[in-house]
Amino acid sequence: MSLLNVVTHKLESFEGTGVPKYAILSHRWESEEVTFKDAQEGRQLEMKGWQKIDKCCQQALRDGLS
């Protein structure tokens, strides 16, 4: 399973019982949304759609998730 680290903004892989608590993000697609491939390649911070993900990361931190 790949999860986005809300501090480093990089994807991290987890397997088996080592998966931490996580939140699931759901949103409407608009122009220039971040894809899994964009995140894998480190392009997500340059894209318009990153703002929604960043706000979710901030909320996850407030909720005690990393």
C-alpha positions in Angstrom: 0.0 0.0 0.0 1.3 3.5 -0.8 0.5 6.4 1.4 1.4 10.1 1.2 3.5 11.3 4.1 1.8 14.6 5.2 5.1 16.1 6.3 7.5 15.1 3.5 4.8 15.0 0.8 6.4 11.8 -0.6 4.8 8.4 -1.2 5.8 5.7 1.2 5.1 2.0 0.8 3.8 -0.3 3.5 3.0 -4.0 3.7 1.4 -6.4 6.0 0.8 -5.3 9.6 3.1 -2.3 9.3 0.4 0.0 7.8 -0.2 3.1 10.0 -3.6 4.7 10.6 -4.5 6.8 7.5 -7.2 9.0 6.0 -8.9 8.4 2.6 -9.1 11.5 0.4 -12.0 11.9 -2.0 -12.6 14.9 -4.2 -14.0 16.2 -7.5 -11.6 16.2 -10.4 -10.8 19.6 -12.0 -8.0 20.8 -14.2 -4.4 19.8 -13.4 -5.2 17.2 -10.7 -2.3 15.2 -9.2 -2.2 11.6 -10.3 -0.4 8.7 -8.6 2.3 8.8 -11.3 2.8 12.6 -10.7 3.3 11.8 -7.0 5.7 8.9 -7.7 7.8 11.2 -10.0 7.7 14.1 -7.5 5.8 16.5 -9.7 2.8 17.0 -7.4 4.0 20.2 -5.7 4.1 22.0 -9.0 0.5 21.3 -9.9 -2.7 23.3 -9.3 -4.5 20.3 -7.8 -1.8 20.1 -5.1 -3.6 22.8 -3.0 -6.5 20.4 -2.2 -4.1 17.7 -1.2 -2.0 20.0 0.9 -5.1 21.2 2.8 -6.0 17.6 3.5 -2.4 16.9 4.7 -2.8 19.9 7.1 -6.1 18.4 8.4 -4.5 15.0 8.8 -1.7 16.5 10.9 -4.4 18.2 13.1 -6.1 14.8 13.5 -2.9 13.1 14.6 -2.1 11.3 11.3 1.2 11.3 9.5 
